[in-house]
């Protein structure tokens, strides 16, 4: 997926996550040589769970900030950094992401996307959700630049790698108690993962280029342009269409304060999915009218893949609970994600495709006619 002929500038600078300003200034001298040090300001972002991010601001044009992202401790266990750099370039060329200015020893430096991150109310609003659906459809039409075949979906290979790295116990007694009481044992999780793969692969969801991490904080709305942008592409790869949409729906629940009651109701999902399909068909060059059956099918696929989204981030949280230095209850988050997975598992797996109902209709009619023939009193 790398862009041929594109070379990323690499700078031999290490930025201290506890005191980022000196290192950030060294980087800005190279990517913004006309800025004078006395006017430069800094803003540290605190919402990230994996990395530390600092904005370098020049007051004369606050929309032209430079972002300095410092990689989190042991983040390479869940992030392929080389692939992330390729992804930045692919998305920038497709007008779906910011420009990557350079890499440094422990992070990257890239373009700021102006606007505000959306919240749990905005994501459901008639003003915002069609923009999100449209932007996702646009991202899902990205093809390999070299004309090669679309790679296999990355979901289950990644989940299997993560599964192999989750802890089996914790040294701290109280942490280990919480872990043992709330998380199924290693073998049980392995069996769940196998079952989940079997159930979801047979849905034949298209493989498209996915963001895979559309939490609300990764969606920025710019009032000036009346548009949204997606940020943070650490998990982006070719993946199942159903997963990317489902993961976004699951993230309606929030991150720091999780409320699964915010998972979108069917009415909103159907409107969202209809908008998405209409735009995806158009951008893909498909001359097709979106039918109710198309939407209903995607609704079933997406809600089944919601289970994979919970499982995915549950595994991620268990790994982070061991390795991350960020002040966040990763174990608690993992408990919540696996809890929601098991709470919704039977409900979502029981959903049937519209075609399945149609196939059963002739046999139902035949059965009723048989009853009518054998029991004339039913007439």
C-alpha positions as CSV (number, residue, x, y, z in Angstrom):
1,X,0.0,0.0,0.0
2,X,3.0,2.3,0.1
3,X,3.1,5.2,-2.3
4,X,5.9,4.6,-4.8
5,X,8.3,7.6,-5.0
6,X,7.1,9.1,-1.8
7,X,9.8,9.6,0.8
8,X,8.9,10.6,4.4
9,X,11.4,13.0,6.0
10,X,13.0,11.5,9.1
11,X,14.5,13.7,11.7
12,X,16.9,12.5,14.4
13,X,15.0,14.1,17.3
14,X,13.6,12.5,20.4
15,X,10.7,14.4,22.1
16,X,10.3,14.0,25.8
17,X,6.7,13.1,26.6
18,X,6.9,14.9,30.0
19,X,8.6,18.1,28.5
20,X,7.8,18.1,24.8
21,X,8.5,21.8,24.0
22,X,12.2,21.7,23.3
23,X,11.9,18.7,20.9
24,X,8.8,20.2,19.3
25,X,10.7,23.4,18.6
26,X,13.4,21.5,16.9
27,X,10.9,19.9,14.6
28,X,9.0,23.1,13.9
29,X,12.3,24.8,12.8
30,X,12.3,22.3,9.9
31,X,8.6,22.0,9.0
32,X,7.8,25.7,9.6
33,X,11.1,27.5,9.2
34,X,9.5,31.0,8.9
35,X,7.9,30.8,12.4
36,X,9.8,32.8,15.1
37,X,10.2,31.1,18.5
38,X,9.0,34.0,20.5
39,X,5.5,33.8,19.0
40,X,5.1,30.0,19.2
41,X,2.6,28.5,21.7
42,X,1.9,25.0,22.8
43,X,-1.2,23.1,23.7
44,X,-1.0,19.6,25.2
45,X,-3.9,17.3,24.4
46,X,-4.9,14.9,27.2
47,X,-7.7,12.8,25.7
48,X,-5.5,10.1,24.0
49,X,-5.1,6.7,25.6
50,X,-2.2,5.4,23.6
51,X,0.0,8.4,22.6
52,X,0.8,11.9,23.9
53,X,0.0,14.7,21.5
54,X,1.1,18.4,21.5
55,X,-0.1,21.1,19.2
56,X,2.4,23.8,18.1
57,X,0.5,27.0,17.4
58,X,1.4,30.2,15.6
59,X,-1.1,32.9,16.6
60,X,-1.1,34.6,13.2
61,X,-2.9,31.5,11.8
62,X,-4.3,29.2,14.4
63,X,-5.8,26.9,11.7
64,X,-2.2,26.1,10.7
65,X,-1.2,24.2,13.8
66,X,1.5,21.5,13.7
67,X,0.7,18.3,15.7
68,X,3.5,16.4,17.4
69,X,2.5,12.9,18.4
70,X,4.7,10.9,20.8
71,X,4.3,7.2,20.6
72,X,3.0,5.5,23.7
73,X,5.1,3.0,25.7
74,X,5.1,-0.5,24.1
75,X,2.4,0.8,21.6
76,X,4.1,-1.3,18.9
77,X,2.5,-4.3,20.4
78,X,-0.8,-3.2,18.9
79,X,0.3,-0.7,16.2
80,X,2.3,-1.3,13.0
81,X,4.0,2.1,12.8
82,X,5.4,1.5,9.3
83,X,1.9,0.8,8.0
84,X,0.5,3.8,9.8
85,X,3.0,6.1,7.9
86,X,1.9,4.5,4.6
87,X,-1.7,5.0,5.6
88,X,-1.1,8.8,6.3
89,X,0.2,9.2,2.8
90,X,-2.6,7.2,1.1
91,X,-5.3,9.1,2.9
92,X,-3.7,12.5,2.3
93,X,-3.5,11.7,-1.5
94,X,-7.1,10.6,-1.4
95,X,-8.1,13.9,0.3
96,X,-9.3,11.9,3.3
97,X,-6.6,12.9,5.8
98,X,-3.9,15.4,6.9
99,X,-0.4,15.8,5.5
100,X,2.4,13.9,7.3
101,X,5.3,16.4,7.6
102,X,8.0,14.1,9.1
103,X,8.8,11.2,11.4
104,X,11.1,11.6,14.4
105,X,12.7,9.0,16.7
106,X,9.6,8.4,18.9
107,X,6.7,9.8,16.9
108,X,5.3,11.7,13.9
109,X,4.7,15.4,13.0
110,X,1.6,16.2,10.9
111,X,-1.0,18.7,9.8
112,X,-3.7,19.9,12.2
113,X,-7.3,19.4,11.1
114,X,-9.3,22.5,12.3
115,X,-12.6,22.1,14.0
116,X,-14.1,20.5,17.1
117,X,-14.4,16.9,18.0
118,X,-18.0,15.7,18.0
119,X,-19.9,14.5,21.1
120,X,-22.6,12.0,21.9
121,X,-25.4,14.4,20.9
122,X,-23.7,15.7,17.7
123,X,-23.0,12.2,16.3
124,X,-26.8,11.5,16.2
125,X,-27.8,14.9,14.8
126,X,-29.2,15.4,11.3
127,X,-26.4,17.9,10.7
128,X,-23.5,15.5,11.5
129,X,-24.4,11.9,10.9
130,X,-24.9,12.2,7.1
131,X,-21.5,13.9,6.9
132,X,-19.9,11.0,8.8
133,X,-21.6,8.4,6.6
134,X,-20.5,10.3,3.5
135,X,-16.8,10.5,4.7
136,X,-16.8,6.8,5.6
137,X,-18.2,6.0,2.2
138,X,-15.4,8.0,0.6
139,X,-12.7,6.3,2.6
140,X,-14.2,2.9,1.7
141,X,-13.6,3.5,-2.0
142,X,-9.8,3.9,-1.7
143,X,-8.1,1.2,-3.8
144,X,-4.4,0.1,-3.8
145,X,-2.4,2.7,-5.8
146,X,-0.4,0.1,-7.7
147,X,-3.6,-1.6,-9.0
148,X,-3.0,-4.7,-7.0
149,X,-5.7,-6.9,-5.6
150,X,-7.3,-5.6,-2.4
151,X,-5.7,-7.4,0.6
152,X,-7.6,-9.7,2.8
153,X,-9.4,-8.2,5.7
154,X,-7.1,-7.5,8.7
155,X,-9.6,-8.0,11.5
156,X,-9.2,-11.6,12.6
157,X,-5.4,-11.9,11.9
158,X,-4.9,-8.9,14.2
159,X,-7.3,-10.2,16.8
160,X,-5.5,-13.5,16.9
161,X,-2.1,-11.7,17.4
162,X,-3.6,-9.6,20.2
163,X,-5.2,-12.7,21.8
164,X,-1.7,-14.3,22.0
165,X,-0.5,-11.2,24.0
166,X,-3.2,-10.8,26.5
167,X,-2.3,-11.4,30.2
168,X,-3.3,-14.6,31.9
169,X,-2.9,-13.0,35.4
170,X,-1.7,-9.9,37.2
171,X,0.8,-9.5,39.9
172,X,-1.3,-7.1,41.9
173,X,-3.7,-9.1,44.0
174,X,-6.7,-6.8,43.7
175,X,-6.2,-6.3,40.0
176,X,-5.9,-10.1,39.5
177,X,-9.2,-10.6,41.4
178,X,-11.0,-8.1,39.2
179,X,-9.5,-9.8,36.1
180,X,-10.4,-13.4,37.2
181,X,-14.0,-12.5,38.3
182,X,-14.9,-10.5,35.2
183,X,-13.0,-11.8,32.2
184,X,-13.4,-15.4,30.9
185,X,-10.2,-17.4,31.0
186,X,-7.7,-17.6,28.1
187,X,-9.1,-20.8,26.6
188,X,-12.7,-19.5,26.8
189,X,-11.8,-16.3,25.0
190,X,-10.0,-18.3,22.3
191,X,-13.1,-20.4,21.7
192,X,-15.2,-17.3,21.5
193,X,-12.9,-15.8,19.0
194,X,-13.0,-18.9,16.8
195,X,-16.8,-18.9,16.9
196,X,-17.0,-15.2,16.1
197,X,-14.8,-15.6,13.1
198,X,-16.9,-18.5,11.8
199,X,-20.1,-16.6,12.2
200,X,-18.9,-13.3,10.7
201,X,-16.8,-14.4,7.8
202,X,-19.8,-16.2,6.2
203,X,-21.6,-12.8,6.0
204,X,-19.4,-11.9,3.1
205,X,-19.0,-8.3,4.1
206,X,-17.0,-6.5,1.4
207,X,-13.3,-5.7,2.2
208,X,-12.7,-2.0,2.0
209,X,-10.2,0.5,3.3
210,X,-11.3,1.2,6.9
211,X,-10.5,3.6,9.6
212,X,-11.3,1.0,12.3
213,X,-11.3,3.5,15.2
214,X,-14.0,6.0,14.7
215,X,-14.5,7.0,18.3
216,X,-16.2,10.4,18.7
217,X,-12.8,12.0,19.5
218,X,-11.5,11.0,16.1
219,X,-14.2,12.8,14.2
220,X,-13.7,16.6,13.8
221,X,-16.5,18.9,12.6
222,X,-15.4,22.2,11.0
223,X,-18.1,24.9,11.2
224,X,-16.3,27.0,8.6
225,X,-16.4,24.3,5.9
226,X,-19.5,22.5,7.3
227,X,-17.8,19.2,6.9
228,X,-16.2,16.5,9.0
229,X,-12.8,14.9,8.9
230,X,-11.4,11.7,10.5
231,X,-8.2,11.8,12.4
232,X,-5.8,9.2,13.9
233,X,-5.2,6.3,11.5
234,X,-3.2,4.0,13.7
235,X,-5.6,1.1,13.2
236,X,-6.5,1.8,9.5
237,X,-6.2,-1.1,7.1
238,X,-8.3,-3.0,4.6
239,X,-11.0,-4.6,6.6
240,X,-14.7,-5.6,6.6
241,X,-17.1,-2.9,5.7
242,X,-19.5,-4.1,8.4
243,X,-16.8,-3.8,11.1
244,X,-15.9,-0.2,10.4
245,X,-19.6,0.9,10.5
246,X,-20.3,-1.3,13.5
247,X,-17.3,0.0,15.4
248,X,-18.5,3.6,14.9
249,X,-21.9,2.7,16.2
250,X,-20.4,1.0,19.3
251,X,-18.4,4.2,20.0
252,X,-21.6,6.2,20.4
253,X,-21.3,4.8,23.9
254,X,-18.3,7.0,24.7
255,X,-14.8,6.2,25.9
256,X,-14.0,7.8,29.2
257,X,-17.6,7.5,30.4
258,X,-19.2,4.5,28.8
259,X,-23.0,4.3,28.3
260,X,-24.0,1.4,26.0
261,X,-27.6,2.8,26.0
262,X,-26.2,5.3,23.5
263,X,-25.8,2.6,20.9
264,X,-28.0,3.9,18.0
265,X,-31.5,2.7,17.8
266,X,-32.7,0.8,14.7
267,X,-34.5,3.9,13.2
268,X,-31.3,6.0,13.3
269,X,-29.2,3.1,12.0
270,X,-31.4,2.5,9.0
271,X,-31.3,6.2,8.1
272,X,-27.5,6.3,8.5
273,X,-27.0,3.1,6.5
274,X,-29.2,4.3,3.7
275,X,-27.2,7.5,3.4
276,X,-24.0,5.6,3.5
277,X,-25.0,3.1,0.8
278,X,-26.3,5.8,-1.5
279,X,-23.0,7.6,-1.3
280,X,-20.9,4.4,-1.5
281,X,-22.7,3.2,-4.6
282,X,-22.2,6.7,-6.3
283,X,-18.5,7.0,-5.3
284,X,-17.9,3.4,-6.4
285,X,-19.4,4.1,-9.8
286,X,-22.3,1.7,-9.2
287,X,-25.5,2.6,-10.9
288,X,-27.9,1.2,-8.3
289,X,-30.8,2.6,-6.3
290,X,-30.6,1.8,-2.6
291,X,-33.5,-0.5,-1.7
292,X,-35.0,-1.2,1.7
293,X,-33.7,-4.7,1.4
294,X,-30.1,-3.4,0.8
295,X,-30.4,-1.4,4.0
296,X,-31.9,-4.2,6.0
297,X,-29.2,-6.6,4.9
298,X,-26.5,-4.1,5.9
299,X,-28.3,-3.6,9.2
300,X,-28.0,-7.3,10.0
301,X,-24.3,-7.4,9.0
302,X,-23.4,-4.3,11.0
303,X,-25.0,-5.4,14.2
304,X,-23.4,-8.8,14.0
305,X,-20.0,-7.1,13.5
306,X,-20.7,-5.0,16.6
307,X,-19.8,-8.1,18.6
308,X,-16.4,-8.1,16.9
309,X,-15.9,-4.5,17.7
310,X,-16.5,-5.1,21.4
311,X,-14.2,-8.2,21.4
312,X,-11.5,-6.3,19.4
313,X,-11.3,-3.4,21.9
314,X,-11.6,-5.8,24.9
315,X,-8.4,-7.6,23.8
316,X,-6.8,-4.2,23.2
317,X,-7.7,-3.0,26.7
318,X,-6.2,-6.2,28.3
319,X,-2.9,-5.6,26.6
320,X,-2.9,-2.0,27.5
321,X,-3.7,-2.8,31.1
322,X,-0.2,-4.4,31.3
323,X,1.9,-2.1,29.2
324,X,0.4,1.4,29.1
325,X,1.7,4.2,31.3
326,X,-1.4,6.3,30.7
327,X,-3.6,7.0,33.8
328,X,-6.7,5.1,32.6
329,X,-8.5,2.0,33.9
330,X,-7.8,-0.2,30.9
331,X,-8.9,-3.3,32.7
332,X,-12.2,-1.7,33.7
333,X,-12.7,-0.7,30.0
334,X,-11.9,-4.3,28.9
335,X,-14.4,-5.6,31.4
336,X,-17.1,-3.3,30.0
337,X,-16.4,-4.3,26.4
338,X,-16.4,-8.0,27.0
339,X,-19.5,-7.6,29.2
340,X,-21.4,-5.9,26.4
341,X,-20.2,-8.5,23.9
342,X,-21.7,-11.3,26.0
343,X,-24.9,-9.2,26.8
344,X,-25.7,-8.7,23.1
345,X,-24.2,-11.9,21.6
346,X,-27.3,-14.0,21.4
347,X,-29.5,-11.1,20.3
348,X,-27.2,-10.0,17.4
349,X,-26.3,-13.5,16.2
350,X,-30.0,-14.3,16.0
351,X,-30.6,-11.5,13.4
352,X,-31.7,-12.9,10.1
353,X,-31.1,-11.6,6.6
354,X,-34.3,-10.5,4.7
355,X,-33.6,-13.1,2.0
356,X,-33.7,-15.8,4.7
357,X,-37.3,-14.8,5.5
358,X,-38.1,-14.7,1.8
359,X,-36.7,-18.2,1.3
360,X,-38.9,-19.6,4.1
361,X,-42.1,-18.0,2.8
362,X,-42.9,-20.8,0.2
363,X,-42.5,-23.5,2.8
364,X,-44.7,-21.6,5.2
365,X,-47.4,-21.2,2.5
366,X,-47.2,-24.9,1.6
367,X,-47.6,-25.8,5.2
368,X,-50.7,-23.6,5.5
369,X,-52.2,-25.1,2.4
370,X,-51.6,-28.6,3.7
371,X,-53.5,-27.7,6.9
372,X,-56.3,-26.2,4.9
373,X,-56.6,-29.5,2.9
374,X,-56.4,-31.8,5.9
375,X,-58.6,-29.7,8.2
376,X,-61.5,-28.2,6.3
377,X,-62.7,-26.6,9.5
378,X,-59.9,-24.0,9.1
379,X,-61.7,-22.6,6.0
